Amino acid sequence: VQSAREAARRAQCVNNLKQIALAMHNYESSTGAFPSAAITDKQGKALLSWRVAILPYIESGGLYQKFKLDEPWDSPHNKALLKEMPQTYLCPSLGAVEPFTTTYQGFVGKGAFFESGKGTRLAEITDGTSNTLMVVEAKQAVPWTKPDDLPFDKAAARLLFGAGSSHPGGFNAVLADGSVRLLKTTISPEVIRALITRNGGE
């Protein structure tokens, strides 16, 4: 019974990630680039997560309209909207986590799908969309509106760069082509690094 329940939860998690990827692609079709890691102010200070930017594309346009996009995620106005987190951002296998937090995060850094301060264009994913990670499950949950993701430094010797999940044996990851894979926690550092980079030529 437990394994059947976990299979159902994992299937829902996969579906969530597929919805996120579809929203990313619809955003890209509308604007010419994928969302940057954060909505920023004129000085480039990160205010709100990409998870807020794609709300209109996961049938949450009404919620998007409520945000003050020129205020940080924890301003009194925007913080009150934390409780309206879409179900799409919640993995059902998560145990006791802080309410209104998500483990769906992207890698942010030079050469990754998300780079600080700019949205990636499709043409910039030269390794191919089927070889580049878009969003993964992370070990640590973060408030869903907070511009907080997984920092990526190609030179760092980190095992999974912060990825992980409550699923046995691995974590779900959606590639830039919209396909979802369960990546094993035993994946080699070289392979995960190659999957995170979008233009490494590996």
CORHU-V145132 format. One record per helix or strand of 2 or more residues. SS is the DSSP state (2 for helix, 1 for strand). FROM is the first residue (numbers start at 1). LEN is the number of residues. If there is no record, write none. Layout:
# CORHU-V145132
ss:SS from:FROM len:LEN
ss:SS from:FROM len:LEN
This chain:
# CORHU-V145132
ss:2 from:2 len:30
ss:1 from:38 len:3
ss:1 from:46 len:4
ss:2 from:50 len:4
ss:2 from:55 len:4
ss:2 from:61 len:6
ss:2 from:76 len:4
ss:2 from:82 len:3
ss:2 from:87 len:3
ss:1 from:101 len:5
ss:1 from:107 len:2
ss:1 from:114 len:2
ss:2 from:122 len:3
ss:2 from:129 len:3
ss:1 from:133 len:11
ss:1 from:150 len:2
ss:1 from:170 len:6
ss:1 from:180 len:5
ss:2 from:189 len:8
